[in-house]
């Protein structure tokens, strides 16, 4: 690791950036260095400008990916090199606000049943049953289960926030049955170690394996929606809203800082649309 990379890593740690953010920023700065085959602190303003044009016009990166690269290099200049950021907001791509993909309950359970390996099937089922993010699911620990209150304690999640989410009785039963198959004292979904014994494993299962298992199941059931593991979380929130659960309660369970972030699920509920159409019919009943 170069001194500059080490210094940037330390600066990110001091400012409390999440581990995933640190990895993404370091990778983005490394790609910049590889592109020019030189240390990023030696680059000129014009080189930076041309690099972001390259990402947009030649690489055709998604706006969110470009934003990660932009924020990473900007962090390097402002906080590690202590130099003014030369590009201002010139290269920031516009925000794209897409509605998430949502599965119906009738689509979710056959899809999960198609996952052949039990650890993957159980983990994906818990992700849906509790509205978890991918990393929150694979890194679940035994100590996070509060069976007395029927809750999962999600710790140091996105934004370094903690929250409690409800743990349905059948989900708790499923977790207990699965734990008995390996009895790891720490992880609910341990990764087999070098000896192949999950009981003594010191690490959770890999995210990539879970993602591959999910995408394989999507293909097996012939689902045409562009679903990902995160789709299960979106679907959970939408199904709760359709069941009449208060939006504020769902916000807390999801761990959203802003209610407006959770409110996008109101655009996805079939019940809400149906009720709105009924209201419109009543409002226009006097039309001749």
C-alpha positions in Angstrom: 0.0 0.0 0.0 1.4 3.4 -1.0 1.8 6.1 1.6 -0.9 8.2 -0.2 -3.4 5.3 -0.2 -2.6 4.6 3.5 -3.1 8.3 4.4 -6.5 8.4 2.6 -7.6 5.2 4.3 -6.7 6.7 7.7 -8.5 10.0 6.8 -11.7 8.1 5.9 -11.5 6.1 9.1 -11.1 9.3 11.2 -14.2 10.8 9.5 -16.2 7.7 10.2 -16.9 6.5 6.7 -18.4 3.1 6.4 -16.1 0.2 5.6 -17.9 -0.4 2.2 -17.5 3.3 1.4 -13.8 3.1 2.2 -13.4 0.2 -0.2 -15.3 1.9 -3.0 -13.4 5.1 -2.6 -10.0 3.4 -2.6 -11.0 1.3 -5.7 -12.1 4.5 -7.5 -8.9 6.4 -6.8 -6.9 3.3 -7.8 -8.7 3.2 -11.2 -7.8 6.9 -11.7 -4.1 6.1 -11.0 -4.1 3.2 -13.4 -5.8 5.2 -16.1 -3.0 7.8 -16.1 -0.3 5.4 -14.8 0.7 8.0 -12.2 0.0 9.0 -8.6 -3.3 10.9 -8.3 -1.7 13.8 -6.5 0.3 14.6 -9.6 -2.7 15.0 -11.9 -3.7 18.4 -13.3 -7.2 19.9 -13.4 -7.4 19.2 -17.2 -6.5 15.5 -16.6 -9.2 15.2 -14.0 -11.7 16.8 -16.4 -10.8 14.5 -19.2 -11.0 11.5 -16.9 -14.6 12.1 -15.9 -15.5 12.8 -19.6 -13.9 9.4 -20.3 -16.1 7.7 -17.6 -19.2 9.3 -19.1 -18.6 9.1 -22.8 -16.4 6.0 -23.2 -17.1 3.8 -20.2 -20.8 4.8 -20.1 -20.9 4.4 -16.4 -24.2 4.7 -14.5 -24.7 8.1 -12.8 -24.4 6.4 -9.3 -21.1 4.8 -10.2 -19.8 8.1 -11.6 -20.8 9.8 -8.4 -18.8 7.3 -6.3 -15.7 8.0 -8.4 -16.3 11.7 -8.2 -16.8 11.7 -4.4 -13.7 9.5 -3.9 -11.4 11.8 -5.9 -13.0 14.8 -4.3 -12.3 13.3 -0.8 -8.7 12.7 -1.8 -8.2 16.3 -2.8 -10.0 18.0 0.1 -9.2 15.8 3.1 -6.0 14.0 2.2 -4.1 16.3 -0.1 -5.7 19.4 1.5 -6.1 21.0 -1.9 -9.1 22.8 -3.3 -11.3 20.7 -5.5 -10.7 22.2 -9.0 -13.9 21.0 -10.8 -16.7 22.2 -8.5 -20.0 20.7 -9.5 -19.0 20.6 -13.2 -18.9 16.9 -13.6 -21.7 15.7 -11.2 -24.2 13.7 -13.2 -27.9 14.3 -12.6 -29.6 12.2 -10.0 -31.7 9.4 -11.5 -34.8 8.6 -9.4 -36.1 5.2 -10.6 -38.8 3.3 -8.8 -37.5 0.0 -7.4 -38.6 -3.4 -8.8 -41.2 -5.1 -6.6 -42.3 -8.7 -6.6 -45.7 -9.9 -5.5 -46.0 -12.3 -2.6 -47.1 -14.9 -5.2 -43.7 -14.4 -6.9 -41.5 -14.2 -3.8 -42.1 -17.7 -2.3 -41.8 -19.8 -5.4 -38.6 -17.9 -6.2 -37.1 -18.6 -2.8 -38.2 -22.2 -2.9 -36.1 -22.6 -6.1 -32.9 -21.8 -4.2 -31.4 -25.2 -3.7 -28.7 -24.8 -1.1 -30.3 -24.5 2.4 -28.0 -21.7 3.8 -28.7 -19.5 0.8 -32.4 -20.3 0.9 -32.7 -19.5 4.6 -30.7 -16.3 4.4 -32.8 -15.0 1.5 -36.0 -15.9 3.3 -34.8 -13.9 6.4 -33.8 -11.0 4.2 -37.4 -10.9 2.8 -39.1 -11.7 6.1 -37.3 -8.9 8.0 -36.6 -6.3 5.2 -32.8 -6.6 5.4 -30.1 -5.4 3.1 -27.8 -8.0 1.5 -24.9 -7.3 3.9 -27.2 -7.2 6.9 -28.5 -10.7 6.0 -25.2 -12.5 5.3 -23.5 -11.0 8.4 -26.3 -11.8 10.9 -24.9 -12.9 14.2 -26.4 -15.1 16.9 -26.2 -12.2 19.4 -28.5 -10.1 17.3 -31.5 -12.3 17.9 -33.8 -11.0 20.7 -36.2 -13.9 21.0 -37.9 -12.4 24.1 -38.9 -9.3 22.2 -39.1 -11.1 18.8 -36.7 -8.7 17.2 -33.5 -8.6 15.3 -31.0 -5.9 16.4 -29.4 -4.6 13.2 -26.1 -2.9 14.2 -23.8 -0.5 12.3 -25.9 -0.6 9.2 -25.9 1.9 6.4 -24.9 5.3 7.7 -23.6 3.6 10.9 -27.1 3.4 12.3 -28.6 0.7 14.6 -32.3 -0.3 14.4 -34.6 -3.1 15.6 -36.8 -5.0 13.1 -39.6 -7.4 13.9 -38.7 -11.1 13.8 -41.8 -13.1 12.8 -42.2 -16.4 14.8 -41.8 -18.6 11.7 -38.6 -16.7 10.8 -37.2 -17.3 14.3 -38.1 -21.0 14.0 -36.4 -21.2 10.6 -33.2 -19.5 12.0 -33.1 -21.9 14.9 -33.5 -25.0 12.7 -30.7 -23.7 10.4 -28.4 -22.9 13.3 -28.7 -26.4 14.6 -27.1 -27.6 11.3 -23.8 -25.9 12.1 -23.9 -24.5 15.7 -21.5 -21.7 15.0 -21.2 -19.6 18.2 -21.0 -16.3 16.3 -22.5 -16.4 12.8 -26.0 -17.5 11.7 -24.7 -18.0 8.1 -21.0 -19.0 8.5 -18.7 -19.5 5.6 -16.9 -22.9 5.7 -13.3 -22.5 6.7 -10.3 -24.3 5.2 -11.3 -27.5 6.9 -14.9 -27.2 5.6 -16.3 -27.0 9.1 -18.8 -24.1 9.5 -19.0 -24.6 13.3 -15.4 -23.2 13.7 -15.7 -20.6 10.9 -14.7 -17.1 11.8 -16.3 -15.4 8.8 -19.8 -15.1 7.4 -20.8 -16.4 4.0 -19.8 -14.4 0.9 -22.2 -12.0 -0.6 -21.3 -13.1 -4.1 -22.4 -16.7 -3.5 -25.8 -15.5 -2.2 -26.3 -13.2 -5.2 -25.4 -16.0 -7.7 -27.9 -18.3 -6.0 -30.6 -15.7 -6.2 -30.0 -14.9 -9.9 -30.0 -18.6 -10.7 -33.4 -19.0 -9.0 -34.7 -16.0 -11.0 -33.7 -17.7 -14.2 -35.1 -21.1 -13.1 -38.6 -19.7 -12.4 -38.6 -17.6 -15.5 -39.1 -14.3 -13.8 -38.8 -11.5 -16.3 -38.5 -8.6 -13.8 -34.9 -7.4 -13.3 -34.8 -8.6 -9.7 -31.8 -8.6 -7.3 -31.5 -9.6 -3.7 -32.3 -6.0 -2.7 -35.6 -6.5 -4.5 -36.7 -8.6 -1.6 -36.3 -5.6 0.8 -38.3 -3.4 -1.6 -41.0 -6.0 -1.9 -41.2 -6.4 1.9 -41.8 -2.7 2.4 -44.4 -2.5 -0.3 -46.3 -5.5 1.0 -46.4 -4.0 4.5 -47.7 -0.8 3.1 -50.4 -2.7 1.2 -51.3 -4.4 4.4 -52.1 -1.1 6.0 -48.9 -0.7 8.1 -48.2 3.0 8.9 -45.5 4.6 6.7 -43.7 6.0 9.7 -43.4 2.5 11.2 -42.0 1.1 7.9 -39.5 4.0 7.8 -38.2 3.0 11.3 -37.9 -0.7 10.4 -36.1 0.1 7.1 -33.7 2.5 8.9 -34.5 5.4 6.6 -33.5 8.9 7.8 -36.1 10.6 5.7 -39.7 9.8 5.4 -39.6 10.9 1.8 -37.3 8.0 1.0 -39.8 5.5 2.4 -42.7 7.4 0.7 -41.6 6.2 -2.8 -43.2 2.9 -1.9 -46.6 4.5 -2.0 -46.2 4.7 -5.8 -45.8 0.9 -6.0 -48.8 -0.3 -3.9 -51.7 -1.9 -5.8 -54.1 -1.1 -2.9 -53.2 2.6 -2.9 -53.7 2.9 -6.6 -57.0 1.0 -6.4 -58.3 3.3 -3.6 -57.2 6.4 -5.5 -59.1 5.3 -8.5 -62.2 4.6 -6.4 -61.9 8.1 -4.9 -61.6 9.6 -8.4 -64.7 7.8 -9.4 -66.6 9.3 -6.4 -65.3 12.8 -7.1 -66.4 12.6 -10.7 -69.7 10.9 -10.1 -71.6 14.1 -11.0 -70.2 14.3 -14.5 -72.7 13.9 -17.2 
